Amino acid sequence: GEGRQGSQAGTPGGNPDGSGSGNNDTGFSLSGRSLIGSLPSPVYGPNKSGRVIIDITVDAQGKVIRAIPRPQGSTTNDSNLVSAALEAAAKARFNKSDGEGLQTGTITYNFILK
């Protein structure tokens, strides 16, 4: 049957929960890449919390060209938080890649009650 397939560019034994470089609220995992600036912060309303993990695909220029929510590892499926995470993830920029092609990784947003 169909299912999630691994990436040839992935790291064997890598962390599937998207932990990586970041601060207490956000983080990313994208092997061999660094952020240009910082991760964009999602805009969300009060009285909401949870973790949303976004699977990203980044092109050789460092632009996020695809962002989809990952249920595994996320602690909420609240549509407002997922939308805020998707919008913020799409704005993230990474350094250029020496190689050609696409690279996959994750961005994790931990939403904290306001």
Number of C-alpha atoms within 10 A of each C-alpha: 2 4 5 5 6 10 11 9 13 13 12 9 6 11 11 12 18 23 18 16 14 16 12 8 12 23 19 26 23 23 14 8 17 16 16 12 10 14 20 15 16 20 13 18 13 9 9 14 17 16 20 29 31 28 20 25 19 25 18 16 15 20 18 20 13 15 22 17 19 18 13 11 14 19 13 16 15 12 9 13 23 24 18 18 28 23 16 18 28 19 14 20 20 20 16 17 16 8 9 10 11 16 22 20 21 25 29 26 31 20 23 13 11 9
